[in-house]
Amino acid sequence: MKPPIKLSQPPKPQPSDEPRSMAELISFAIASMVIVAVLGGAGYLWVSDRNPLPPTLEITSTTEYRQGKYYVPFTVKNTGGETAESVQVIAELRIENMLVEWGDQQVDFLSSQEEATGAFIFTRDPDLGALSVRVASYKEP
Amino acid sequence: MAPSKSRKATQISRELDDLVRGICGGFLFGIPLLYTIEVWWIGSSVSPLRLIVALLTTLGVTYLLSRTEGFRKAKATRENDAIGDAVEAIALGIICATLTLILLRQITLDTPFNEALGKIIFESVPFSLGVSLSNQLLQEADDSPVQKESSPLARRTAENALNETIADIGATLIGATIIAFSIAPTDEVTVLVAAIDGPWLVLNVLTSLLLSYGIVFQANFANQKQRRSQTGIFQGPLSETAISYLISLLAAALMLIFFRKLDPSAPFELAFRQVLILGLPATIGGAAGRLAL
């Protein structure tokens, strides 16, 4: 049986009048450098992104044949300045102007210069028709 | 010369103890928010000005906490000491949040700088508060001259090693459940399973063990001396850390099963990864549970 922990009334740390030791001063110096570096980074972003551009979503895709299916891997990248949320990517395959297969995916979040990858899978050969892979929508965070 | 060296060694040892206590407090308080997708997103999307404001506000709060609690054994009585402790609490929060975000693969070499910085600053807030609350989170070890080993209570503890072991298993399970129960049903575990692979999973395990050992045997929280002196079946520091880790993994698996997050038809490897990833917060909770219960 252990003595109970007095979580509600813990003993206070003992006051100390000793000057800071060298080890404490070194910790403080390193800690100060860490904070200055982080604040400096945030300050740099603030100065450089005063008027950020809206999201610009670029998409690239290819077609690969794997085990009887046609895979269309895609990469969507936000080349703009602001973040895009709920980015909707849709793929449509039209053969003889008829929409024969389609799919859609949602990328939760794309900050500036971030990219996400995925793939659509078709049963028909996209080369036999017109394949469209595009970003349909996004919303601001 | 020798006393000076000894004094220096004592100062370094005391400083390391304080820092370890701060880090452990930070993890106890900050780990649930690390498993929250929304915090990653908020950190990624807010403006740099808001990041600076968040950091400075946290600095103010940690300063106030350092005046009353803090993470050091010696309370800060001077203004400069409180400011110094607040700065160190923020820096420890930033370092812990950064390392954990890297461990969880939420910051990689491909992560844009602005996104990484936002995640680090927002995740460091609960860590920094946890560092500043270290002395409050769990009662500090009593350094009074009365040795617990010599008390009748300690002798009785030694005689009832099996009971102590059973009590520790229960405390680990309860602590693990308290911290990890709110994380188990969320999608974050699934997201992290997809993100963490190979060596990162091994690092996850090693970090869990290190934090568990640190909280119970290094951070000088409650009952550390008593725990080191206990003679239960698994109560050497290393064996207790290893066994309690396994118990925390069991608790993590049970929670995932309870929330139907473990698919029986899925490959064993997937379930194993889920358990290891939830095992990190569960292990931290389990360690705190063994101290607090």
Interface residues (C-beta under 8 A of the other chain):
Chain A: M1 K2 P3 I5 K6 L7 P10 P11 K12 P13 Q14 P15 S16 D17 E18 R20 S21 M22 A23 E24 S27 F28 I30 A31 S32 V34 I35 V38 L39 G41 A42 G43 L45 W46 D49 T83 E85 D108 F109 S111 S112 Q113 E114 P141
Chain B: K8 Q11 I12 R14 E15 L16 L19 I37 W41 S44 S45 S47 P48 L49 L51 I52 L55 L59 E69 G70 R72 K73 A74 K75 A76 T77 D81 G84 V87 E88 I90 A91 L92 I94 I95 T111 P112 F113 N114 E115 L117 I120 I121 N135 Q136 L138 Q139 E140 D142 L153 R156 T157 A167 A222 N223 Q226 L291 A292 L293
